[in-house]
Each structure stands twice: as C-alpha cells, then as structure tokens.
C-alpha cells in the first residue's frame, strides 16, 4: 500500500504536496492535515449549506448499524466485484466517492491487504460530510481521507484507476475528469425491493426505486449484478439506526416513525444493483 500523491488544490487544480502537516500547491494554497489524519479540501464556495452532508447523528447511527455486520454480505459482494478489476500496473489508485464513515472501503482495504499483490495500491476516501470523514479516519489510518465534493473532486486529472460509489451522489463529469483512460467505476444503487419492509412501515405509498441513469457519452456498462439477501431479524435499536442513517428519516411520516419505535425486531430485504462501468 502507498500514500496517495494525486490530490489537487480545490482552488486552482494544481497538484498538492504533503509534508505530513499540510498539503500545499505551487501557488501557496495550503490545507492543514487534522490530528485525526484527514484533510479538508472543501472550499466554502462549494458548500450549499453550513454543514453539508450527513450530520453527526446520522454518522453515528450508520457506524453502529454497519459495525453490527448486517451489511457484511454486501461489503463482500462489492469487494468480489472490485478485486478482478485491479490491473497489473505498477500502481493502482482507488477512490471511494461518497465514502461515508468508511465501512465498505475499509472492508475492501482489509481484503486486499491480506493478498500478496505486486501492484502498489493507494486508497482515497472522499465525502462532503466532515463528520463522516472524521469517523472514517478513526476506522483506518492507512487510507487518505478527504473532505470534498463528488461534483468537483479535488484530484489530479486522469489519476484514478477505479471509483467506487456506494449509495452516493454520482457526478459523471467530475468522475470522467479524474479517471484514467479506460478507468472503471463500480456503482452501487438500491434495487426496487431494497428495505421494502421498512418503507412499508413509514410510507403510505411505496414508490418504485429508479437506478441512476448512466451518462452513455462518457461511460459504458460492462457488467451488472444483483445482490439480494435477507438480514434476519434485526433488533429495535438497529432498525432505528437504519432509519436514522438514511434520508428516509426526513421523509417518514410521524406515524411511520412511531411504528418503527414500537418494533421489537424486523427482518429486512437488502436488494442492491452493482454495475461496473468503463470510461469511454
């Protein structure tokens, strides 16, 4: 594993160089490395709110839920999808775009760390939520964690081999710019039956889940897989964590939230579509 060397200044796009205390560009723009190890490359002009992205309560709920192992099957499937895409180059750089608190990326890192690969791998986790990146930096100190936006990722052009985007905001223009020629993207979206049992509780009407439309001028789909499984009965605490970690929290009716609070357990359907795209 190697440290990332392809971060770019979010102000002028020039390459950033680290002295382990700061990242600095040739024009003198500098960005301190927090004591937890991450760097904030989100200029105020890119923020659409004072504290963009997931708040602390959502991050804590997601951390508790994922650390309970409920989505381990999904993490394993994502890793099995990514592993064969690693080419035998001297170096290979991953970006988890919208990495959240780092659960899936850390799973991938731990799996690849246990394999004797000749290729030097580097890992960059990017999220617009400072709270999420703070939690991610506690999970794995060997990954370069960055506060930044998928819309304008602070990375050098054509410097990323593979982008992982799990339930995240997809910026095809931003991703195409930083991917190498023929670079890959693994895009993970909820399927139509994803968490249907929870949605039936909190909504009067269940809308069909639509997959992210692909920008076919910049990307082509080379593979599509479905990952579907039942979680088994989840206790009330983790059902509430699940609700609190997703946008469903803000859309659920008062009656729906009350119904969730009264549950003792819930057996959920996980239905996810994993698509592999290549830059054209």
KEVEX-70005 format. One record per residue (C-alpha): residue number from 0; chain; residue in one letter; z, y negated, x. Coordinates in nm, 4 decimals, decimal comma, m for minus. Layout:
REM residues N
[NUM; "A"; "A"; [Z; Y; X]]
...
END
This chain:
REM residues 280
[0; "A"; "X"; [0,0000; 0,0000; 0,0000]]
[1; "A"; "X"; [m0,0789; m0,3517; 0,1212]]
[2; "A"; "X"; [0,0236; m0,7001; 0,0156]]
[3; "A"; "X"; [m0,2265; m0,8987; m0,1869]]
[4; "A"; "X"; [m0,4264; m1,1529; 0,0124]]
[5; "A"; "X"; [m0,6618; m1,2784; m0,2584]]
[6; "A"; "X"; [m0,4515; m1,5225; m0,4594]]
[7; "A"; "X"; [m0,6281; m1,8527; m0,5238]]
[8; "A"; "X"; [m0,4938; m2,2008; m0,5845]]
[9; "A"; "X"; [m0,4937; m2,2680; m0,9607]]
[10; "A"; "X"; [m0,5740; m2,6342; m0,8937]]
[11; "A"; "X"; [m0,8782; m2,6164; m0,6655]]
[12; "A"; "X"; [m0,9569; m2,2444; m0,6420]]
[13; "A"; "X"; [m0,9140; m2,2252; m0,2647]]
[14; "A"; "X"; [m0,7559; m1,9222; m0,1001]]
[15; "A"; "X"; [m0,3762; m1,9186; m0,0804]]
[16; "A"; "X"; [m0,1929; m1,8054; 0,2323]]
[17; "A"; "X"; [0,1692; m1,6885; 0,2298]]
[18; "A"; "X"; [0,4412; m1,7448; 0,4888]]
[19; "A"; "X"; [0,6856; m1,5374; 0,2769]]
[20; "A"; "X"; [0,8389; m1,8590; 0,1422]]
[21; "A"; "X"; [0,5371; m2,0310; m0,0091]]
[22; "A"; "X"; [0,1751; m1,9798; m0,0979]]
[23; "A"; "X"; [m0,0323; m2,2721; 0,0338]]
[24; "A"; "X"; [m0,4004; m2,3689; 0,0103]]
[25; "A"; "X"; [m0,6031; m2,5698; 0,2684]]
[26; "A"; "X"; [m0,5682; m2,8832; 0,0550]]
[27; "A"; "X"; [m0,1905; m2,8671; 0,0838]]
[28; "A"; "X"; [m0,1047; m2,7444; m0,2657]]
[29; "A"; "X"; [0,1992; m2,5202; m0,2280]]
[30; "A"; "X"; [0,3776; m2,2812; m0,4603]]
[31; "A"; "X"; [0,7246; m2,1522; m0,3822]]
[32; "A"; "X"; [0,7993; m1,7823; m0,3867]]
[33; "A"; "X"; [1,1014; m1,7336; m0,6123]]
[34; "A"; "X"; [1,4006; m1,5487; m0,4701]]
[35; "A"; "X"; [1,3101; m1,2598; m0,7013]]
[36; "A"; "X"; [0,9735; m1,2377; m0,5225]]
[37; "A"; "X"; [0,7226; m1,3698; m0,7768]]
[38; "A"; "X"; [0,5123; m1,6871; m0,7595]]
[39; "A"; "X"; [0,4347; m1,9277; m1,0442]]
[40; "A"; "X"; [0,0654; m2,0234; m1,0426]]
[41; "A"; "X"; [0,0547; m2,1675; m1,3941]]
[42; "A"; "X"; [m0,0076; m2,5451; m1,3799]]
[43; "A"; "X"; [0,1312; m2,7476; m1,6666]]
[44; "A"; "X"; [m0,2208; m2,8341; m1,7843]]
[45; "A"; "X"; [m0,2851; m2,4645; m1,8552]]
[46; "A"; "X"; [0,0205; m2,4323; m2,0778]]
[47; "A"; "X"; [m0,0247; m2,4523; m2,4532]]
[48; "A"; "X"; [0,3497; m2,4644; m2,5121]]
[49; "A"; "X"; [0,6609; m2,5407; m2,3100]]
[50; "A"; "X"; [0,7381; m2,1716; m2,2597]]
[51; "A"; "X"; [0,4137; m1,9752; m2,3130]]
[52; "A"; "X"; [0,4060; m1,6019; m2,3659]]
[53; "A"; "X"; [0,6861; m1,3661; m2,4592]]
[54; "A"; "X"; [1,0361; m1,5101; m2,4708]]
[55; "A"; "X"; [1,3419; m1,3528; m2,3113]]
[56; "A"; "X"; [1,4470; m1,1676; m2,6266]]
[57; "A"; "X"; [1,1048; m1,0040; m2,6604]]
[58; "A"; "X"; [1,1010; m0,9055; m2,2931]]
[59; "A"; "X"; [1,4496; m0,7535; m2,3111]]
[60; "A"; "X"; [1,3587; m0,5587; m2,6263]]
[61; "A"; "X"; [1,0381; m0,4261; m2,4672]]
[62; "A"; "X"; [1,2196; m0,3287; m2,1486]]
[63; "A"; "X"; [1,4816; m0,1290; m2,3396]]
[64; "A"; "X"; [1,2167; 0,0371; m2,5577]]
[65; "A"; "X"; [0,9812; 0,1353; m2,2756]]
[66; "A"; "X"; [1,2589; 0,2446; m2,0419]]
[67; "A"; "X"; [1,3667; 0,4914; m2,3113]]
[68; "A"; "X"; [1,0449; 0,6816; m2,2305]]
[69; "A"; "X"; [0,8977; 0,6537; m2,5793]]
[70; "A"; "X"; [0,5554; 0,5489; m2,4470]]
[71; "A"; "X"; [0,5584; 0,7677; m2,1353]]
[72; "A"; "X"; [0,2665; 0,9729; m2,2704]]
[73; "A"; "X"; [0,0624; 0,6543; m2,2963]]
[74; "A"; "X"; [0,1521; 0,5452; m1,9429]]
[75; "A"; "X"; [0,0468; 0,8897; m1,8180]]
[76; "A"; "X"; [m0,2856; 0,8731; m2,0032]]
[77; "A"; "X"; [m0,3603; 0,5249; m1,8663]]
[78; "A"; "X"; [m0,2844; 0,6443; m1,5134]]
[79; "A"; "X"; [m0,5058; 0,9519; m1,5580]]
[80; "A"; "X"; [m0,7858; 0,7192; m1,6673]]
[81; "A"; "X"; [m0,7453; 0,4807; m1,3746]]
[82; "A"; "X"; [m0,6984; 0,7314; m1,0902]]
[83; "A"; "X"; [m1,0583; 0,8677; m1,0795]]
[84; "A"; "X"; [m1,1944; 0,5117; m1,0704]]
[85; "A"; "X"; [m1,0496; 0,4426; m0,7258]]
[86; "A"; "X"; [m1,3360; 0,4348; m0,4783]]
[87; "A"; "X"; [m1,3191; 0,5429; m0,1144]]
[88; "A"; "X"; [m1,3420; 0,1912; 0,0235]]
[89; "A"; "X"; [m1,1102; 0,0697; 0,2980]]
[90; "A"; "X"; [m0,9193; m0,1341; 0,0406]]
[91; "A"; "X"; [m0,8859; m0,1323; m0,3375]]
[92; "A"; "X"; [m0,7179; m0,4073; m0,5386]]
[93; "A"; "X"; [m0,5744; m0,3640; m0,8883]]
[94; "A"; "X"; [m0,4925; m0,6434; m1,1319]]
[95; "A"; "X"; [m0,2760; m0,5817; m1,4372]]
[96; "A"; "X"; [m0,3813; m0,8751; m1,6553]]
[97; "A"; "X"; [m0,1070; m0,9408; m1,9074]]
[98; "A"; "X"; [0,1302; m0,7043; m1,7295]]
[99; "A"; "X"; [0,4386; m0,7947; m1,9329]]
[100; "A"; "X"; [0,7537; m0,6568; m1,7753]]
[101; "A"; "X"; [0,5510; m0,4184; m1,5597]]
[102; "A"; "X"; [0,6191; m0,0778; m1,7163]]
[103; "A"; "X"; [0,2627; 0,0605; m1,7156]]
[104; "A"; "X"; [0,1709; m0,0939; m1,3793]]
[105; "A"; "X"; [0,4839; 0,0420; m1,2147]]
[106; "A"; "X"; [0,4079; 0,3885; m1,3560]]
[107; "A"; "X"; [0,0607; 0,3692; m1,2006]]
[108; "A"; "X"; [0,2055; 0,2444; m0,8707]]
[109; "A"; "X"; [0,4617; 0,5254; m0,8501]]
[110; "A"; "X"; [0,1969; 0,7887; m0,9240]]
[111; "A"; "X"; [m0,0444; 0,6586; m0,6607]]
[112; "A"; "X"; [0,2345; 0,6133; m0,4062]]
[113; "A"; "X"; [0,3013; 0,9859; m0,4208]]
[114; "A"; "X"; [m0,0609; 1,0673; m0,3326]]
[115; "A"; "X"; [m0,1879; 1,0590; 0,0247]]
[116; "A"; "X"; [m0,4865; 0,8279; m0,0102]]
[117; "A"; "X"; [m0,6856; 0,6895; 0,2821]]
[118; "A"; "X"; [m0,7722; 0,3775; 0,0835]]
[119; "A"; "X"; [m0,5310; 0,0862; 0,1225]]
[120; "A"; "X"; [m0,4197; m0,0155; m0,2262]]
[121; "A"; "X"; [m0,2881; m0,3531; m0,3385]]
[122; "A"; "X"; [m0,1370; m0,4393; m0,6767]]
[123; "A"; "X"; [m0,1190; m0,7751; m0,8562]]
[124; "A"; "X"; [0,0578; m0,8193; m1,1894]]
[125; "A"; "X"; [m0,0286; m1,1326; m1,3899]]
[126; "A"; "X"; [0,1355; m1,2654; m1,7045]]
[127; "A"; "X"; [0,1674; m1,6050; m1,8674]]
[128; "A"; "X"; [0,5330; m1,5374; m1,9535]]
[129; "A"; "X"; [0,7758; m1,6352; m1,6798]]
[130; "A"; "X"; [1,0429; m1,4205; m1,8443]]
[131; "A"; "X"; [0,8146; m1,1158; m1,8329]]
[132; "A"; "X"; [0,7278; m1,1677; m1,4662]]
[133; "A"; "X"; [1,0935; m1,2183; m1,3805]]
[134; "A"; "X"; [1,1724; m0,8792; m1,5334]]
[135; "A"; "X"; [0,8694; m0,7183; m1,3675]]
[136; "A"; "X"; [0,9791; m0,8429; m1,0255]]
[137; "A"; "X"; [1,3057; m0,6555; m1,0730]]
[138; "A"; "X"; [1,1166; m0,3355; m1,1553]]
[139; "A"; "X"; [0,9062; m0,3128; m0,8369]]
[140; "A"; "X"; [0,9300; m0,5313; m0,5255]]
[141; "A"; "X"; [0,6086; m0,3900; m0,3753]]
[142; "A"; "X"; [0,3809; m0,5409; m0,6386]]
[143; "A"; "X"; [0,2675; m0,9039; m0,6173]]
[144; "A"; "X"; [0,3877; m1,0593; m0,9426]]
[145; "A"; "X"; [0,2289; m1,3840; m1,0592]]
[146; "A"; "X"; [0,2916; m1,6201; m1,3491]]
[147; "A"; "X"; [m0,0565; m1,7243; m1,4572]]
[148; "A"; "X"; [m0,3156; m1,7109; m1,7319]]
[149; "A"; "X"; [m0,5817; m1,4496; m1,8033]]
[150; "A"; "X"; [m0,8106; m1,7293; m1,9170]]
[151; "A"; "X"; [m0,8253; m1,8706; m1,5630]]
[152; "A"; "X"; [m0,6736; m1,6051; m1,3346]]
[153; "A"; "X"; [m0,5609; m1,7542; m1,0001]]
[154; "A"; "X"; [m0,7540; m1,5081; m0,7877]]
[155; "A"; "X"; [m1,0470; m1,5313; m0,5497]]
[156; "A"; "X"; [m1,3918; m1,4676; m0,6922]]
[157; "A"; "X"; [m1,5194; m1,1097; m0,6611]]
[158; "A"; "X"; [m1,1926; m0,9862; m0,5079]]
[159; "A"; "X"; [m1,0643; m0,7371; m0,7677]]
[160; "A"; "X"; [m1,1804; m0,3755; m0,7909]]
[161; "A"; "X"; [m1,0153; m0,2830; m1,1200]]
[162; "A"; "X"; [m0,8500; m0,4784; m1,4004]]
[163; "A"; "X"; [m0,6012; m0,3106; m1,6315]]
[164; "A"; "X"; [m0,5377; m0,4887; m1,9613]]
[165; "A"; "X"; [m0,2887; m0,3161; m2,1924]]
[166; "A"; "X"; [m0,2499; m0,4815; m2,5345]]
[167; "A"; "X"; [m0,3273; m0,8104; m2,3599]]
[168; "A"; "X"; [m0,5466; m1,1159; m2,4090]]
[169; "A"; "X"; [m0,8946; m1,0420; m2,2752]]
[170; "A"; "X"; [m1,0888; m1,3189; m2,1030]]
[171; "A"; "X"; [m1,4300; m1,1735; m2,0256]]
[172; "A"; "X"; [m1,5435; m1,4880; m1,8428]]
[173; "A"; "X"; [m1,2268; m1,5031; m1,6334]]
[174; "A"; "X"; [m1,2305; m1,1310; m1,5589]]
[175; "A"; "X"; [m1,6006; m1,1186; m1,4693]]
[176; "A"; "X"; [m1,5492; m1,4006; m1,2209]]
[177; "A"; "X"; [m1,2811; m1,2204; m1,0195]]
[178; "A"; "X"; [m1,4190; m0,8657; m1,0394]]
[179; "A"; "X"; [m1,6326; m0,7341; m0,7567]]
[180; "A"; "X"; [m1,9902; m0,6254; m0,8364]]
[181; "A"; "X"; [m1,9684; m0,3060; m1,0447]]
[182; "A"; "X"; [m1,5930; m0,3609; m1,0749]]
[183; "A"; "X"; [m1,4126; m0,1776; m1,3531]]
[184; "A"; "X"; [m1,1838; m0,2776; m1,6386]]
[185; "A"; "X"; [m0,9589; m0,0403; m1,8314]]
[186; "A"; "X"; [m0,8948; m0,1964; m2,1704]]
[187; "A"; "X"; [m0,6175; m0,0574; m2,3909]]
[188; "A"; "X"; [m0,6147; m0,1542; m2,7603]]
[189; "A"; "X"; [m0,4197; m0,0326; m3,0643]]
[190; "A"; "X"; [m0,6095; 0,2088; m3,2863]]
[191; "A"; "X"; [m0,6203; 0,1965; m3,6637]]
[192; "A"; "X"; [m0,3128; 0,4159; m3,7173]]
[193; "A"; "X"; [m0,1010; 0,2629; m3,4398]]
[194; "A"; "X"; [0,2592; 0,2209; m3,5596]]
[195; "A"; "X"; [0,1451; 0,2726; m3,9180]]
[196; "A"; "X"; [0,4921; 0,3827; m4,0297]]
[197; "A"; "X"; [0,6448; 0,0556; m3,9088]]
[198; "A"; "X"; [0,3640; m0,1543; m4,0543]]
[199; "A"; "X"; [0,4012; 0,0169; m4,3920]]
[200; "A"; "X"; [0,7650; m0,0903; m4,3932]]
[201; "A"; "X"; [0,7182; m0,4555; m4,3056]]
[202; "A"; "X"; [0,3898; m0,5471; m4,4787]]
[203; "A"; "X"; [0,2821; m0,5302; m4,8415]]
[204; "A"; "X"; [m0,0751; m0,4570; m4,7344]]
[205; "A"; "X"; [m0,1899; m0,2825; m4,4168]]
[206; "A"; "X"; [m0,4987; m0,4385; m4,2626]]
[207; "A"; "X"; [m0,7459; m0,2375; m4,0608]]
[208; "A"; "X"; [m0,6977; m0,2752; m3,6849]]
[209; "A"; "X"; [m1,0096; m0,4004; m3,5087]]
[210; "A"; "X"; [m1,0815; m0,3267; m3,1439]]
[211; "A"; "X"; [m1,1562; m0,6092; m2,9023]]
[212; "A"; "X"; [m1,5262; m0,6969; m2,9174]]
[213; "A"; "X"; [m1,6908; m0,6411; m2,5791]]
[214; "A"; "X"; [m1,8963; m0,9133; m2,4125]]
[215; "A"; "X"; [m2,2000; m0,6932; m2,3510]]
[216; "A"; "X"; [m2,3740; m0,9589; m2,1419]]
[217; "A"; "X"; [m2,1062; m0,9179; m1,8745]]
[218; "A"; "X"; [m1,9642; m0,5687; m1,9326]]
[219; "A"; "X"; [m2,0810; m0,2277; m2,0476]]
[220; "A"; "X"; [m1,8661; 0,0542; m2,1851]]
[221; "A"; "X"; [m1,8823; 0,3677; m1,9712]]
[222; "A"; "X"; [m1,6042; 0,5691; m2,1363]]
[223; "A"; "X"; [m1,3841; 0,5615; m2,4459]]
[224; "A"; "X"; [m1,0841; 0,7841; m2,5161]]
[225; "A"; "X"; [m0,8241; 0,8066; m2,7882]]
[226; "A"; "X"; [m0,4577; 0,8612; m2,7056]]
[227; "A"; "X"; [m0,2683; 0,9650; m3,0163]]
[228; "A"; "X"; [0,0746; 1,1213; m3,0463]]
[229; "A"; "X"; [0,3956; 1,1178; m3,2484]]
[230; "A"; "X"; [0,7053; 0,9728; m3,0893]]
[231; "A"; "X"; [0,9539; 1,1963; m3,2639]]
[232; "A"; "X"; [1,2474; 1,0334; m3,4370]]
[233; "A"; "X"; [1,3430; 0,7013; m3,2768]]
[234; "A"; "X"; [1,6918; 0,5680; m3,3382]]
[235; "A"; "X"; [1,7555; 0,2403; m3,5198]]
[236; "A"; "X"; [1,8191; 0,0432; m3,2016]]
[237; "A"; "X"; [1,4784; 0,1252; m3,0572]]
[238; "A"; "X"; [1,2999; 0,0726; m3,3885]]
[239; "A"; "X"; [1,4457; m0,2787; m3,3881]]
[240; "A"; "X"; [1,3479; m0,3166; m3,0217]]
[241; "A"; "X"; [0,9929; m0,2180; m3,1146]]
[242; "A"; "X"; [0,9789; m0,4776; m3,3900]]
[243; "A"; "X"; [1,1307; m0,7457; m3,1686]]
[244; "A"; "X"; [0,8904; m0,6843; m2,8790]]
[245; "A"; "X"; [0,5701; m0,7303; m3,0793]]
[246; "A"; "X"; [0,4014; m1,0073; m3,2810]]
[247; "A"; "X"; [0,4999; m0,8076; m3,5909]]
[248; "A"; "X"; [0,8387; m0,9796; m3,5606]]
[249; "A"; "X"; [0,6852; m1,3130; m3,6600]]
[250; "A"; "X"; [0,4614; m1,1717; m3,9330]]
[251; "A"; "X"; [0,7044; m0,9349; m4,1047]]
[252; "A"; "X"; [0,8458; m1,0286; m4,4426]]
[253; "A"; "X"; [1,2167; m1,0844; m4,4898]]
[254; "A"; "X"; [1,2291; m0,7692; m4,6996]]
[255; "A"; "X"; [1,0476; m0,5752; m4,4294]]
[256; "A"; "X"; [1,2922; m0,6796; m4,1608]]
[257; "A"; "X"; [1,5792; m0,5801; m4,3881]]
[258; "A"; "X"; [1,4225; m0,2377; m4,4443]]
[259; "A"; "X"; [1,3951; m0,1868; m4,0686]]
[260; "A"; "X"; [1,7582; m0,2839; m4,0177]]
[261; "A"; "X"; [1,8679; m0,0134; m4,2641]]
[262; "A"; "X"; [1,6772; 0,2695; m4,0952]]
[263; "A"; "X"; [1,8699; 0,5378; m3,9128]]
[264; "A"; "X"; [1,5565; 0,6717; m3,7420]]
[265; "A"; "X"; [1,1772; 0,6619; m3,7645]]
[266; "A"; "X"; [0,9009; 0,8959; m3,6451]]
[267; "A"; "X"; [0,6083; 0,6809; m3,5344]]
[268; "A"; "X"; [0,2388; 0,7372; m3,4750]]
[269; "A"; "X"; [0,1032; 0,5990; m3,1481]]
[270; "A"; "X"; [m0,2728; 0,5538; m3,1770]]
[271; "A"; "X"; [m0,4414; 0,3823; m2,8837]]
[272; "A"; "X"; [m0,8022; 0,3457; m2,7682]]
[273; "A"; "X"; [m0,8604; 0,3355; m2,3913]]
[274; "A"; "X"; [m1,2029; 0,2058; m2,2890]]
[275; "A"; "X"; [m1,3437; 0,1870; m1,9384]]
[276; "A"; "X"; [m1,5852; m0,0990; m1,8771]]
[277; "A"; "X"; [m1,8005; m0,1836; m1,5790]]
[278; "A"; "X"; [m1,9182; m0,5284; m1,4768]]
[279; "A"; "X"; [m2,2950; m0,5558; m1,5166]]
END
